[in-house]
Amino acid sequence: MAHSIYVRKIGNGCENSWKTLAHAIQTRSEAVLLARRLASSYPESGADPFKRVFWFRDRTGLHEIWAAPEA
């Protein structure tokens, strides 16, 4: 099953506005690894194990990034 990587900004009502960053990634482990690497490329980043997402902060604010099966 192919997986995709999604990102969304957190705060100010932006939680429902997400974007697809990548798709057609062959395995879940590859997609999760890529999402983690993208988040950790920012100086301020981490993981939320309860929500199973990674997060990062850039000049525009706080963002979540995660991998999920393609719909």
Secondary structure, DSSP 8 states (H G I E B T S, - for coil): --EEEEEEEESTT-TT-EEEEEEEES-HHHHHHHHHHHHHTSSEEEEETTTTEEEEEETTEEEEEEEEE--
